[in-house]
């Protein structure tokens, strides 16, 4: 049954690809998905450009991941996921996009593989927590799995709502279909309390660099697409381009709207840095005292110190759309507002630290990213383990490609941007400090607040580390147990 269900995924995916390719190419001037309209930007027609759909092959490793499932036949039982973002599990019925069709096929494969009926209910995080606490008090069933914001992981752990996922039968936390930095972000001592994988990733909330292609040409600069492809899109190159635009009387260097509050964090993690280190069997520790960290912070300071745009964060999307700003640093869902803007834009990953850094990295911002959790009042832990593993296995390798295809159909303007978007989606990164920031003041103070205030010139990093590291370590001893 396992092999047949994987085959059904491949067959369904092939059908979607054939449907998309039946007209030969994708063109830019398509109607917006569902009821989407442009906002805060000029409704200007773009030149018609043809696309070839760029996708990775369905990863054959997904079939080998099926061995992690128990092989149980759950005989059609209802399996319930409660989530704060229903659209990541169930397609929006009114919107017939590539992505929604992909979710339908994914869910069908999960149901047939496990022989379950998948049920999804949406709750805002506070309501979810209250309902779970009520079930804890009466030892009653709530759901087989939950998906909740990373920012609340610590609250759910301290409140006794979620269990150590290592206690789930045969659940593998070190598999490729779960993001390793996310697993680390949910790990303390001998326990893994939360995990994230492609099924819980909200691509719209990831941030990227939008750039004005006409300004790059006018300044005589090399296409940043080529730099990305060669692994040379670094913070120094970014600064070179930023300075060239800022020095020109007609242009501004950069602006940011929706990502503006955590701009420093985006740069920090794109440089391959982390706030903390957390691994199984040990207490999490702060990792901000290296020589490289000091160099990264100096570069970030330079990056955000230059003049932004005339209107600032409140009007950044509109200002960028008008065509005199080189870079916009913003969320991927800003594509929807920029789709018909005046300027001819492309999209890039956030820059690396240097060419030695292996991958481009994108921060999965903690207020928008979700984690899977297993409740301490679970009815069937084997089902919980299979459900969380299976939905991520079935998402791995192709749902992000459906997101890229959908974006190319409605929003993106050239083939290179499709490839760049795939790069942005390929390596989301997480950090333990964001997961437990709400439990002790020392955790944010010694981590992301220390970084932000250093870049803003409020205080030195060393002062924050001296003030808060001891309290952070004490908090770790209070939160977690370890045999070491």
N, C-alpha and C positions, 0 to 999 in steps of 0.2 A: 504494500500500500504506500510505503514511503516513496519508492521509486516512481510509482505512477503519479503521485501528487507533484513531485518535482517536474516530471514530464509535462503535467498539465500547466505548470507555471511557464515552462519554456514555450509550449504551444500557444498559450494565451499571449505571451509577450511577442512572439513572432507575428501573431495575428494583428496586434496593435501596430507593430513596425510596418507590416505590409499595408495596413490601412493608411498610415501616415505617408508612406513612400509611393502610394499608388498614383499620386499626382505628379511625381517626379521630384519636386522641390517644395520647400516651404517659403512663402513670401512674407514680407514684413507687414504690409498693410492689411491686417486681419481685424475682424471685430474683436473687441475686448471680451475676455471670458466673463460669462454671466452678465451681471449688471455693472461691471467695472467701468469707470470713466476716469479721465485724467482730472486731477485737482491741482490747483495752484501752479499750473504750467500752461503755456500757450498751446492751443490745440492746432498745431501746425503739422501738415502732412509731411511724412518722411519720404525720401526718394525710394522707389521700389528696389529692393535688393533681394536676390535669391539666396536661399540657404540650402546647404546640404546638412541633413540632420547628423550630428556628431554624437555617437554613443559608444560606451564600452561594451564589450561582449558580456553576456550574462556570465558571472563568475562560476566556473565549474566547481570551485571549492564548496559552493553552497550545498551540493549534493553530499559531499563528505561530512558536512556539519550535521546532517540528519542523524548521524550515529549518536549524537548527544541526547536525542529524544528517547524516552523510555520505551516506545513501541506500544504503549497501552492503547486499547480501543476504548474511548470514553462513551461509546454507545449513544451519541447524540445529545449528551448532557449540555445544558447551557453554561457557558464559560463567560464570566462577567469581568470587564475592565471598567473601572471608574477613572476618568481622566479630567484634567482641567482644560484640555484642548481636544475636543471630539474630532475635529477635522483631520487630526493625525491618524485616527483609526478608521473613521467612516467617511466616505466621500460625500461631498455636499451634493444633495440630490438635484438641485436646480442648475448645477454647472457640469456640463458634459465634457470635461477637459481630458487630456492625456493622463494627467495625474490622478484624476478621480477614477478613471477606468483602471488605472494601475492598482489603486487601492482596492477596488472591487475584486480584481483578479487575485491580489495578495490575500485578502480575507477569505476568499473561496478556497484557496489552497491551504490556508491554516485550518479551516473547518474540515476539509476533506482529509487532510493528513492526520489530524487528531480525532476525527469523527466527533466534532462538537458543534454547537450553535453559538456563534460569537455574539455577545451582547456588549454594547458600549453605552455608558451613561456619563454625562458631563456634569461636573460640579465645580463651582469656584473653590479655590484652595481652602478658604476658611470653613466653608460649609462641609467640604470633604473631611477636614480634620475633626470637626465637631461630631459628624455622623460616625466616624471611625471610633472616636472616644466613647460614644454612646454604646457602640457594639462591644467595645472592650469591657465596659462596665457590666454588660450582661452576657459576655462570652458568646456572642451571636455572629453569624456570617454577615460580611459586608460585600466583599468582592474577591475574585480569585487573584486579581492583580490591580495595582493602582499606578497611575502616571501623574506625578505631581512636580511642582517647580523645584529646581535644584536649591533655590534659596530657602526652602523649608525642610530640607533633608534633616538638619540638626534638630529641628522642632519635633519632627515625627519620630526620630530616634529617641530623644530624651523623653517624649511622651509615651513611649512604649508601643507605638502604633505599628512599627515595622520590625521585622525579624532579621537576624543574620541570614543572608541568602545562601551562605555556605551550608546552612541546615536544610536547604531544599534538596530532595533526592536527586543525585546525579547532575546537579546544576553546575555548569562550567562557567566560571567568571573570567577566564583568560582566553576565550575564543575570539577570533577575528571579527565575528559579527557583533561584538560588544566593543565600544570604544575604550581602549586601555586607560586613557587619562580620565575618563568618566568613572570607570571602575575604581581607580585610585581615589577619585574625588568622593566616592561613597565608602571608602575604607578607613577603618580606625582600629588599631590593635589587631586582634585576631578575627575581626568581623568585617564582612562586606554588607553594608546595609542598603545600598542602592546602586543601580547600574543604568547605563544609557547606551542605546544602540541606534541604528538608522530608523527604527520604528518610532522612537521617541524624539527624533531630531525635528525641530521646526526650521526648515531652511529659510523661510521668510525672515527670521530673526537674526540670521548670520549677517555680518557686515562685510563690505568689500569697498574697493576704490573704483569709483566711476571717474573717467577722465575724458576731457574734451579733445577729440582727435585733431580738430582744426588748429587748436592752439599748439599742440605738439608739432604739427607740420610748420606752422608759422614761426616757431622758435627754432626750427632746424634740428629738432631732437630726434633721436632714433625711436622707432615705434616701441613702446614698452611691452607690447606683445612678444616681440623678439627677445627682449631681456628676460621675460618670464620663461620662455621656452629654453633659453640657455642657462637658466638658474641664476641669472645675474640681476634680478629685480630685488635690489637690496635697499636698506634704509639710506645708504649713501647716495644711491641713484635717485631715490625718491627726493632726497634733499636737493640734489642737483637740479632736478626738474622743477621743484617747488621754488627754489631761488631764482631760476631763470624766468619763471612766470611772474614772481613778485617784483622782480627788477624792471619788468616791462610796464610802461605807463598805462597800457590798456587792459592789463590782466590782474586778477587776484590769484593767489596761490591755491587756497583750498577753502572749503566750508564743510559744515556737518550739521545735520538737523536731528534726526532720530537717534543717532549714535553719539551725539555730542557729549552727554553726561559721562560716558565711559570711554572716551576717545583714548585716554592714556592707557587704559587696560588693553584696548585693541592692539595698539602698537607694542605694548610690553609682551603680550603672548605671541604676536606674529614674529618676534625676534627669537623665538624658541625658549623664552624664559618661563619660569613657574614661580608662584608665590610660596608654595610649600611642596614638600615631598611626603607622600603617604603610600606606604606599601604594607602588604599583609604581614602581620606578625611583629610590627613595630609601631611606635608612636609617631604620628605626623610631626614634621619639623619644618621650621622656617628656612627658606633657601634664598635669602636676599643679600648675602654678604660677599658674593664673589666679585672678582675684578670685572668680569663680563657684565654683570648686573649694573655696575656703576657706569660702564661704557654705554649700555643700552639706555639708561635713564638720561644720560647726557644727550644722546641722539634724539630721544623723544622730546626733551625740552626744546631742542632746536626745531623740531618738526612742528610743534604746536605754538611756538612763540611768534611765528611770522603772521603778518596781516591775513585775516581770513577773507570775509566778504563784507560789502557795505551793509547788508541787512542783518547779518549774524544768523544765529541758529534758528530763529523763528521763521525765517524766509529762505533758508538755505536751498531747498529743492527748487524754488522758483528762481532764485538768483543763479544757480548753476544752469538751469534751463535756458536762461537768457544768453549764455554763451561767452561770458568773459571771465569765467573761473576755471582753472585747470583741473582741480580735483574736487570731488565730492566724496566724503567718507560716510557711508550710510548703509542701512539695512538693505537686504536683497529685495524686500517688498517695495522699496522705493522705485524699482523698475516700473511698477504699474503707473506711478505718477509721471515718470520721465519718458514713457513710451513715445509720446508725440511732442516732445520738447523741441525747441528750436535747434539746440546744438547737436552736433553729430558726436555721440558719446560711445565709449566702450567701457568694458568692465575688467578689473584686475584683482588679483589677490592682494592682501596687505603685504608689504615688503618684508623680506627676510633680513636677518642681521648681516650675514655675509654669504659668500658663495659656498662656504663649507657647510652651511646649514642644509640638511638633506631635503626638508619639505617646507612648503609654504603652509602656514598655520592660521586658523581662523578661530577666534574665541567664541565659544558658545555661551552667550551672556546669560548669567544665572537667573535673571528674572523671567527669561523667556524659554529657557531650555527645560525639558522635563526628564525625570528619572523614573524608572520602574522600581516598584517596591512590592515586597511580599508581606502581607499582614499577619500579625501574630494570632489573629482569629481565623486563619484560613481553614476552609473545609476539606480541601484535598491538596496537599502540598506537591504531590506528583503532578497534578493538573496545573498548578501554579508554575512549577518549573518548566513543564512542557510548553505552556502558553507563552511565557516570556521568551523562551529560547526560540520557539517556532516562529513567532511573529517577526522576530529580528532576523532569523535565517531567511525567511521568505521576503523580507525587505532588502536584505543585503545584496548589493551588486547591481540592482536595476531601478529601484524607486528614485534615487537621486538622478538617474539618467532621464526618467520620466519628467522630473522637475525641470531639467535642462531643456528637454524637448518642448515642454509647455512654454517655457520662457522664450525659446527661439521662435515659437509660433506667434506669440503675442507681443513680446517686448524688445528682445535684443535686435541689434542692427547689423551684425556681421558674424561670420563663421568663427572668427577668433574669439569673440565674446562667449560663444557657446563653450568653447574649450576652456576658457578662463573660468567660467562659472563652474564647470566640473572640477577644476582645481580648488576653487573656494570651498566646495562641498566635500572634498575628499579628506580633509584633515581637521575636523572640529576638535578643539581642545578645551579641557575643563580643569578646575582646580579645587582641591579640598577646602580651601579657605572660603570659597563662595558657598559651599554646601552647609557649613557649620557657623557662618558669620553671625547668625541670630542667637547663638547659644551663650557666647561669652564675648564681652567687649574687646578682650585681648585679641581675638581672632581677626576681625577686620582691621583693628588698629595696627597690628604688626605685619599686615599683608597689603591688601589693595589700598587701604587708606594711607599707609606709609608711602606707597609708590605714588599715588595721586598727589599727595601733599608735597612730596619731594619735587615732582615735576612742576607743580604750581608755585614753588618757592616758599611754601608755608613753613617748612622745617626740613632738616636733613634726615636722610634715611637712618643714619646712625642713631640719632636721637630717639626715633620711634623704636628701633630695635633694642636699644638700651632700656627704654621704659617698659616695653611690653613683652619681650621674649620670655622672661621668667614666668609671667602670668599666663602666657600662651602654653608653655610647657606644663604648668600646673593644671590648666584646663584639659590638656590631653590626658593627663593621669586620672583626672576625675571622670572623663567621658568614656575612656576605653580600658579594656583589660588586655594584657598580653602575657604569654607564657615566658617571654624572654626576660 
